[in-house]
Amino acid sequence: MRALAEIRCQTYWAIGQRLEKAIASTPDKTTASQLVKKLAPDLHIHHTNLYRALQFYHSYPNALPDSPETRRLPWSVHTQLLPIKNPEKRAFYLQRAIDSGWTARVLRRAIRSRLFENEQKQTSPAALDRPATRVFNYAATIERVIDGDTLIVKIDLGFRTFREETIRLRGIDAPEIRTPAGKKAKAFISKALSGLKQVVIRTYKTDVYGRYVGDLFYDPVLDQKDQIFEQGKFLNQELLTRDLASPGFWD
């Protein structure tokens, strides 16, 4: 799949280069819009694809980047970056997509939430609001750490009733698990929570995947739910402070 993605990027870049040369060589100064509208029906290609190929070439006018990671990104990811004119901003999202393995949908969400602008304003690690009320707090045990921001827990609902749920940590976005940074984030959580008899989960809502968005509190010494919530370590914040995750663009 990565080889196919690289071939697709090379092909679109070459198409963009050819279009640029054709536009420059027309004696009647044909515009890009006119040329694309004329070619699209003849080639049985949607005009949007030709526009994107031209934009892609303009993004890398000299040659495709030497970075194999960039060339092997899915074309759908590249198309999300094309409208970004600011080189620094485009490079920021490009690197995030590579490091975290973002899909086009996740990248689009990050761009719309102005993640670049928000991080530019930050001079210190982002701080999450630590909740103070005990509403929607539950004692739980860790069943499995999926990645740097998602866990499966068994929640104690009281009266000897337990429920297994997937928890998506609020306010953070950890790198994809297949990346070295993602493996590092998961390893930290696994080590921090290893051997604990219980943690405290505060839930907020479910996300589009049906996972509960929540906060996780833990402590290697404290064993009472309210004490852990009030005095224990706030896992979401720890991941941000240790640069194992970035501020999330959804809650």
LINTA-V131189 format. One record per pair of residues at least 4 apart in sequence whose C-alpha atoms are under 6 Angstrom apart, sorted by the first residue. I is the first residue (numbers start at 1). GAP is how many residues later the second one is. If there is no record, write none. Layout:
# LINTA-V131189
I:GAP ; I:GAP
This chain:
# LINTA-V131189
2:70 ; 5:67 ; 5:69 ; 6:65 ; 6:66 ; 12:41 ; 13:40 ; 13:44 ; 16:37 ; 16:38 ; 16:41 ; 17:40 ; 36:4 ; 40:4 ; 40:5 ; 40:6 ; 40:7 ; 52:4 ; 57:4 ; 60:4 ; 76:28 ; 77:27 ; 84:6 ; 87:4 ; 95:4 ; 96:4 ; 97:4 ; 97:5 ; 100:75 ; 100:76 ; 101:75 ; 102:4 ; 102:5 ; 110:5 ; 125:116 ; 136:66 ; 136:67 ; 137:64 ; 137:65 ; 138:62 ; 138:63 ; 139:17 ; 139:60 ; 139:61 ; 140:14 ; 140:15 ; 140:16 ; 140:58 ; 140:59 ; 140:60 ; 141:12 ; 141:13 ; 141:57 ; 142:11 ; 143:9 ; 143:10 ; 144:7 ; 144:8 ; 145:6 ; 146:4 ; 146:5 ; 147:30 ; 147:39 ; 148:26 ; 148:37 ; 148:38 ; 149:19 ; 149:20 ; 149:25 ; 150:17 ; 150:18 ; 151:15 ; 151:16 ; 152:13 ; 152:14 ; 153:11 ; 153:12 ; 154:9 ; 154:10 ; 155:7 ; 155:8 ; 156:6 ; 157:4 ; 157:5 ; 166:45 ; 167:44 ; 167:45 ; 167:46 ; 168:44 ; 168:45 ; 169:44 ; 169:45 ; 169:46 ; 170:43 ; 170:44 ; 170:45 ; 170:81 ; 171:76 ; 171:77 ; 171:80 ; 172:74 ; 172:75 ; 172:76 ; 173:72 ; 173:73 ; 173:74 ; 173:75 ; 174:71 ; 175:6 ; 175:7 ; 176:6 ; 177:5 ; 177:6 ; 185:59 ; 190:4 ; 199:18 ; 199:19 ; 200:16 ; 200:17 ; 201:14 ; 201:15 ; 202:12 ; 202:13 ; 203:10 ; 203:11 ; 204:9 ; 204:10 ; 205:7 ; 205:8 ; 206:4 ; 206:5 ; 206:6 ; 206:7 ; 207:4 ; 216:19 ; 217:12 ; 217:15 ; 217:16 ; 217:17 ; 217:18 ; 218:10 ; 218:14 ; 218:15 ; 219:13 ; 219:14 ; 222:6 ; 227:4 ; 228:4 ; 238:4 ; 239:5 ; 239:6 ; 240:5 ; 240:6
